[in-house]
């Protein structure tokens, strides 16, 4: 399966760069993670970038060994500024407060990526 996915992504990237984003990778089933990790480790010469966002890296996930970039939590002020920059129009104050609280400061604690 891994070779088939690698071939599919390589074919799709023939004419232009391809980005494969996997958010909340910790919730994927084991077979999917193994397949995508297999692909990520073999993308050296392909114009494909694969990015995994996970809450915490664990050995069980199968992504250990891929390049890592930790993205720290934004402080309250910066989280509000970011949210305001991407939400068009006026946002109710209670809704804004809840979004910032639920995302814990708009946080992407860990990114792992591989590719072009």
C-alpha positions in Angstrom: 0.0 0.0 0.0 2.8 2.4 0.9 4.4 2.0 -2.6 1.0 2.7 -4.2 0.5 5.9 -2.2 4.1 7.0 -2.9 3.5 6.4 -6.6 0.2 8.2 -6.5 1.7 11.3 -4.8 4.7 11.3 -7.1 2.4 11.2 -10.2 0.3 14.0 -8.8 3.4 16.1 -8.3 4.8 15.7 -11.8 3.8 19.2 -12.9 4.0 21.2 -9.6 4.8 20.9 -6.0 2.4 18.9 -3.9 1.7 19.4 -0.2 0.1 16.6 1.9 -1.1 17.9 5.2 -2.2 15.5 8.0 -3.7 17.3 11.0 -4.2 15.5 14.3 -2.2 12.5 13.1 -2.4 11.0 16.6 -6.1 10.1 15.7 -5.2 8.1 12.6 -5.5 4.3 12.6 -2.2 2.4 12.8 -2.3 1.2 9.1 -2.8 4.8 7.8 0.0 6.1 10.0 2.4 3.3 8.9 1.5 3.9 5.2 2.0 7.7 5.4 5.2 7.4 7.5 6.6 4.9 4.9 5.8 7.5 2.2 7.4 10.3 4.2 10.7 8.4 4.5 10.9 7.9 0.8 10.1 11.4 -0.6 13.7 12.6 -0.9 13.7 13.1 -4.7 10.1 13.9 -5.2 8.5 17.4 -5.3 6.2 16.4 -2.4 6.1 17.9 1.1 4.3 15.9 3.8 3.5 17.6 7.1 2.1 15.9 10.2 0.6 17.9 13.0 0.4 15.9 16.3 -0.3 16.9 19.9 2.6 14.8 21.3 5.1 12.6 19.5 5.2 9.1 20.8 7.1 6.0 19.7 3.7 4.3 19.0 2.8 6.8 16.3 5.6 5.7 13.9 6.8 9.2 13.0 9.9 9.2 15.2 13.0 10.0 13.1 11.3 12.4 10.7 12.5 16.1 10.9 10.7 18.0 13.7 9.7 21.5 14.3 8.0 22.4 17.7 5.6 25.3 17.4 4.9 26.9 20.8 1.6 28.1 22.2 0.8 31.7 21.4 0.2 34.0 24.4 -3.4 35.3 24.8 -2.8 38.7 23.0 -1.1 37.1 20.0 -3.8 34.4 19.8 -6.5 37.1 19.7 -4.6 39.0 17.0 -4.2 35.9 14.8 -7.8 35.0 15.2 -8.9 38.5 14.3 -6.7 38.4 11.2 -8.4 35.3 9.8 -12.0 35.8 10.8 -13.7 38.4 8.5 -16.1 40.8 10.2 -16.9 41.2 13.8 -16.6 38.3 16.2 -18.7 38.1 19.4 -16.4 38.6 22.4 -17.7 35.4 24.1 -17.2 33.4 21.0 -13.6 34.8 20.6 -12.8 34.0 24.2 -14.1 30.5 23.9 -12.1 29.8 20.7 -8.9 31.1 22.3 -9.6 29.0 25.4 -10.5 25.8 23.5 -7.4 26.0 21.3 -5.2 26.8 24.3 -3.8 29.9 22.6 -4.1 28.5 19.0 -1.5 25.9 19.4 0.3 23.5 16.9 2.6 21.8 19.4 4.5 19.6 17.0 5.0 19.4 13.3 7.0 16.7 11.5 7.7 17.0 7.9 9.6 15.5 5.0 9.9 16.2 1.3 11.1 18.6 -1.4 
